[in-house]
Amino acid sequence: MALWTLHGNGTLETGAVVAPEERLGWGKMFGLGAQHVVAMFGATFLVPLITGFPIPATLFFSGLGTILFLLITGNKLPSYLGSSFAFIAPVMASKADGDIGKALFGIMITGILLAIVGAVVHVAGSKWIDALMPPVMTGTIVMLIGFNLAGAAWGKANNSGFWAAPVTGWITLISIVLITVLFHGLIGRLSILLGVLVGYIAALFQGQVDFAQVGAAGWFGLPAFQLPTPDFNVTALFLPVVLVLIAENVGHVKSVALMTNRNLDKSMGKALLADGVATTLAGLGGGSGTTTYAENIGVMAATKVYSTALYWIAGGIAILLSFIPKFGQAIATIPAGVIGAAGTVLYGMIGLLGARIWIENKVSFTNPVNLIPAAVGLIMGIADFTFTIGDMTFGGVTVGTITALVLYHGMKAIAKVRGTHPGEESTAIVAEFEPHAEERS
């Protein structure tokens, strides 16, 4: 397993890029690791709040899953595993009677299937995934995953997010922007965390924070673990989630490869296997299903610190905090306007990483085989097209992903038969990485 070497003299210089196997001084690493905890908190907590899952258990399996991910991938692939929004619809459908046991069983089955796919990819290679999702499709999927969250950042539909407290939202957003450009080194790299703190203080002065539940909670307590209730009738509800998780994981690996200028294709199978194992454990113990977290990709893009040590720190913090009920309640006091503002920054950065995949791989949109599937998939993902077939509900990410893939491969096959295919759609996903090379601009 890769070990961390000290980056330079352990300090963060302007424009520096910290590789996955490097680290800064541990004091600086703790601060940067805490920023990753903050980045994942809003979305990771939102899923159990919507589905009724216990927050401490979700947080515990999120941290445990992250550490397992790092172990399984050989400590070479920086990633945080947080709650996946893809599980919300099937979970709500399967726990209509109020019992989350059946939903946990569905999550467990999803994890097992994803782990099997990962094992196959690791043994047989990822060529078939590359064929299924070439750069034009990978970029599209990464982009629609990020931009699909735009509604959550605004939050008008459920009186949350930026819309619920626009003054607080603007203060938070402007603070993030100003801290980014006014300060060099560590302070500038912690702009999201510090911006959230500024926004939180602003919300306090506006009376938007209620500490009643914090006072009533204890300082120490075990997460509420629960075993799944076997019911194969719910399996069909969760099958579409497997494809979404594959797309999210592939998109994550491709994004990290692009940001670090490395070819990480050989880690694809391990990443899928690791997320499958983490999701299986979450289903076995009472937590939400996990996925590689796009929010944390945004933080890496902003800081250019890709050290896996950050994720060991973030995972450890998450596990420790899951045993402190008072902290969980305190996190729940973060106002919607603050979370919405931070999400506005992070979700936008995630979406633009998809565009960067297109640019780096010279995807040609003069080719309608690339243009039309990407255009249709993006609109479906951004607008959150939702369709219900029987008991199964398919949301924007699923609908956009599947539609884009079907249109792309269908149009490509027809164009080849008709002789109207203009040629290769792009170059290779990434070039081989030279250790410690800076990220390409």
C-alpha positions, 0 to 999 in steps of 0.5 A: 500500500502506498505510503505518504511522503512529505510534499516539499517542506510540508507547506502549501505553496501557491500553485502547488499540487499535492499528489495522492501519495504525498502529504503536508504537515499533519496540522495542515492536513487535519484542517484540509481533512475537516473541510472534506467532512464539511463538504460531505455533511450537507448531502450525507445528512440530507439523505437520512433526513429525507428517508427517515434513516438514523443519522449517526448510523449513516455517518458511521458507515460513511466513515467506515466505507471511506476507510474500506475504500482506501484499503481496497484501492491500495490507498491510491484513489482519493475518495469519500463515500457519502450517502447516495441520492440514487437510493432515495426513491427506492428506499421511500417506496420500499419502506411505505409501511414505516419499516426500514428493514426492507429498504436496508435489504434492497441497499444490501442487494445493490451493494452485492451486485456492485461488488460483483461488477467490480470484481469482474472489472478487476479480473477482466479489465475495464475495456467494456466500461470504456466501450460503454462509457467513452469520454463523451459519455463519461463527461456527460454523466459527470456533468449531469450528476453535478448539475442535477444538484442545482435544484437542491442548492436553490431549494425552492421546491422544499423551502430549503437551500439558498432560497430559504435564506438568501441573505445568509446564502449570499454572505456565505457565497461571497465569503467563499469567493473572497477568501479564495482570491484574497488569501494564499496557501492554506487559508485560501485552500480552506475557503469553503470551510471558512465560508461556511463558518462565516455564513453560520455566524451570520445566521446566528445574528439573524436568529436562524439557528435553534439549539434546543435539540442540541441541548437535549442530546447526549455527549456519547451514544452508540449509533442505532444499528439495525439488521435488514429484513429479507424481501426479494420483492423490493429488489427490482426497485433497487436494480436501476441504482446499480447502473447509477453507482457504476456511472458515479464511480467511473465518473469519479475515477475518470475525474480524479485521473484527470485532476491528478494527470494519472491513468487510473483505469486499473483502479476502476474494478477496485473502486467499484468493488470497494463501494459495493462492499461499503454499501453492503455493510451499510445495508447490513447495519442500518446506514444509507447506501454509499457512493463516491462523493462528488462534493469532495471532488469539488473540494479537491478541484478547489484545493489541488490537494489530492492526498489520500491522507485527507480521506483517512482523516475525514473518515476517522472524524466521521466515525468518531462523530457518529458516537456523539449525538450532540454533534449530530444535532449541532450539524443539523442546526446548519441553516439551509442558506449556508448549505445551499451556498456551499452547494452552489459552488461545489455542484457547479465545480462538479459539473464543469469537471465533466466539461473538462473531460470533454476538453482534455479528450478533444471530444468533437461536438461537430459529430451529431453522434456525440452532440445529440445524446449528450444534449438530451442526457444533460437536459434530462439530468438538469431538469430532473426528468422523473418517470414511474413504471409500476412501483419503480421511480427513475429520477433525472440522473438515471433517466439522463444516464440511460437515455444518453447511453442508449442514444449514443450507442444506437446512433453510433451503430446506425451511423456505421451501418449507413456509412455516415459515422465521421470517425473516432469520437475522442482521444484516449481518456488520459495520458500516462502520468509522470510522478509529481507532474502538475495538473494540466491547465 
